[in-house]
Amino acid sequence: MPIARICKSDGATALAKVFDGFMVDLSVAAPDLPREIVAYLDPASEARAGFDAIGPDAPGRIAIEDVRLLAPIPAPEKFLGIGLNYKAHGAEAERLGLKPPETQVWFNKQVSCIVGPVDEVVIPSVSEKVDYEVELAVVIGQSCRYVDEAEARSVIGGYMVANDVSARDWQMRSPSVTLGKSFDTHGPTGPWLTFDNEIEDPQNLDLEMRINDEIRQSANTRDMVFSIAEQVSYLSQVMTLKPGDILATGTPGGVGIAMQPPTFVKPGDVMHAAITGLGHIRNVAVSE
C-alpha cells in the first residue's frame, strides 16, 4: 500500500498508509515509527517492516477527503529531470528547431519548487509561457553509485506522479534550462508514494495530462527513449544517488508550446496529471 504525507484537520502533519478509500494515520497506529517517508524507502528497514504490519483495522482510520495531501518528499537532496525522453516529444521539439539529443540530457529542478498534489501553481508575473508536463517520478531508495542497469530496480524506493511545470521563456534563455524549470510551486508531486514492489512494471504505465477537461497528453512509459534503468545507471556514473532523490523521467508529446497555436497555462486552468496505479495530482494555476 502507498504511503502519504498529510495535513490533518487540526493542522498537524503526519504520515498515513493508504488503503482503498481511506487511510490509517501512522501517528496513531504506530506512534514510534519515523515521521519522514525517506525512512521507509528501504524495504529491508525496520521502519518498512513496521509500516507493512499495519492493517486496515488499525487505529487511526481517516477518510482521504478529510485530510490535505502534501508532497510526499518535500526536501530531497536532488530533483533531476531528463529532457526529450519520449519520441513524440522529441519530434515536437524538432519541429520547433531543437535537435533531439543522442545521449541523456539532464537538468536540475531546484527543490524549492516542490509543492503538493493539490496545491496551487503560481504563474509568475515575469513569465508569459508557463507549460505543463506529466511525468513519472522515480524516488531513489538507497544510496548508490555505478549501478548496473540490471540492478537499477533494487535501488528504487518508489514512484509518484509529477508535473514538470516549465516557464518556457525562461527555459530558452540558458542552455542549462534550470531557471525555467525551477520557479516556486513548479514541482507538484504526489498524491502519495507507491513503493517499488507494488508496481509490476514501471516501464508499462499509462500517463495522461488533462487541462481542464481536455486531454493534452496521453502515452505509456514504454515510449521512453531511455528506460528508467538506463537513467538510474547513467546518473550514478556521475554522482551518488541518495534516498529521497527524485528523478523526473521525461514527458510525452502534447505540451502546450508545441500546439498550433502555442497554448500556455493561464490563471484558473486545472492541471490534472494521472498515471496508472499511482493516482493523480490536481493543481490549479493562479496569478502571482
Phi, psi and omega in degrees: 000146180292165176239137184235152166260131186226155169247120183276173184297336178271005179090354180283145177262139181209171170257154181216147173269129187267122173248187182284098176091357178205174179229162170242121182288117182294332180292341176262313185287326183209073188297344180273353179287156180301157184258004178237139185297330181305328182293344184258359188288332178276116183295344180266002184281158176296324179298317181293321178298319178294321178295313182298332183282347182282122181258175183293343180264008180293154176295154179098017181292131179219151178283143180300322182289352180266002179232164173255124179283135181248167177301125182301316180242091188282338185216066177290162174292321183225142172228103187244149178228145177258140183264145171052051186257011170237140186302317182294324178290323176297322178294322176301313181298321180296322177295334178270004176096010180254122181283126177302138183287154177270342177237171179294134178240119185246152176220163175268138158254117181299138187296342178292351179276350188289131172224177186273179187288347179235010182283158177288147173253123185271128172274109186295148181295341183264007179231139177246006187223061179275130187235167181246155175204105174288136182213150168280123177261124175263133178249122180291139183253340182219146174299134185206153176213144180053060181274128173290147179304321182294340182254005189299320182296336182291343180253003179269129179275320182179194189219153177218168168271140177225153172238107180279076180298134188226126172273097190298323181296321176285325180301320185280354182280345185218140179300336183281340181058002186299318182299319181288350180254359195235014177301148176308138179076003185267025176223059177294136177220160177141209357287343177205181177256127176258122184295153184303321184291348179276346185250119182296312183213101179294349179266018177213062180236136177280136176244148177209140171237125172249137170252115192058242180252010184260126176287121178255323181231137178206119184199186178228147182297345175294343182278003178297146173287309177250124184292168177301316180298318178296321180295311181298315181297316182297311181297323184290348173287339185260318189216157172284122175275136187246155176305129181097345176301138182251129175244115174274118198267014175111158181240147178280181178293163178111010180291159186297324184293338182267357180285161178242107354285167176306136185231109185259166181290136179236160180306135181096342178294142176253120178262116184241104182252131184222147175223134180308128176082349182247347182096201183215158172238149186222111185235131180265135178276136180227157176286150177291000000 
